[in-house]
Amino acid sequence: VQLQASGGGLVQAGGSRRLSCAASGRTFSRDTMGWFRQVPGKERELVAAISSGGSTYYVDSVKGRFTISRDNAKNTVYLQMNSLKPDDTAVYYCAADIDGGTFPRPRNAYDYWGQGTQVTVSS
């Protein structure tokens, strides 16, 4: 089972970026998928999540700017990031929770993790 995150890079403040997370080795259509981010010295933070039924969650700091979506036919989850700010600079990770439970799922509930992709927002 593998999650492959991509789409990171350098972007100017106010710009946009779309992250993708392609899953292989398992069908994730029934799983909750999440995007996390981490900066050095801080805990990994849940940014957005989407349940198998399409319910979504966003941390307050990205509401109205980020959109999580999934394409089950492609076994892929996306994170569209608009109006990016320097504070959004982080390594972004996708993750999958296969056991289910109360949504959104806590960080330690996620079973599979991608390798991370760096997003750097310049001011």
N, C-alpha and C positions, 0 to 999 in steps of 0.2 A: 504494500500500500504506500502510495507516494502522493504528496501534495507539492506541486511546483508553482511557486509564486513568481510573478514577473510583472514588469511595467514600471518599476521604480526608476529613479533618475533625478536629475537636477531640474528644478523648475523655479521660475520667478514667483514672488509673492503675487497673489491674485490669479495665478494660472491654474490649470487643471491637469489632472493625471488620472489614468485609469489603471488600476491594478487587476491582474487576473490570477486566478488560482485554479490550475487544472489538476484534477484528481485522476489517479490511475490505480488499478488493482482492486478497486471496489467501487460500487455504485453508491454515491452519497446522497441520492435524491430523498432518502428518508431521514437524513441527518441534519442536525443544526450545524451551520457553518458560521465561522466567525473570523473577523479581522482584528488583530491585535497590533499594538505598536510598542516599541521600547526604545528609550534613550538611555545612554550610559548612566549608571547610578540610580536608576528608577525601576520600579516594578513594571512588568509587562501589563499593558492596559488594554482592556477590551474597547475597541473603537465602534464596531458595528457587528451585528449578528442577524442571521436570517434563519428562521425555522423551516422545517420541511413543508409546512403549510403556507409559508410566505410571510409570516409575521416578522417584523423587523424591530431592531433595537439600535439606538445610537447613544453614545456618550454625549452629554450636554455640549461639550466643546465643538462637536462636529455637526450638530443638528442643523439642518437647512443647507449644509454645504456638501456633505457626503451622502452617497446613495449606495446601498448594498443590493445586489441582485444575484440571481442564479439562473443558469441555463442547465436544466437537468439532462437535456438531450446531449449536451456537450460535457456533462460532469464538471462544470466550471462555475466558480463564483467570482463576482466582480466587485470592485470598490471604486466607484466613480467619485473623485475628489475634486471639488470646485472651490474657487475662492481660497486657494491655499495660503496659509500663513507660515511664517518662520517657525512658529511653535508646533507645526505639524511635522517638522523634521524628525525622522525616526526610522528605525528598521521596522518594516511592516511584515507581519506574519499572518498567514491564513491557518485555520485549524478546523478540525471536524470533531463533533461530539456524536458518537454513535449510540449512546445509551439512552438519551432522552431524559426528560425531566422538566422541572420548572424553567420557563424561558424568561429572561436570558440565562444561559448557563454560566456558572462561575468558571474562572480560568482553569482551575484544576479538574474540571469535568471533561475537558477536551482531550481526545485520545490520540489524534494524529495532528502533526504540525508540519508546515512547510518550512523551507530553509530561510525565509526572510528576504526581503528586498528593500534596499535603502531608498528612502525618499528624502531629498534635501531641498528645502525651500529657501531661496535666497531673498534677502530684503532689498 
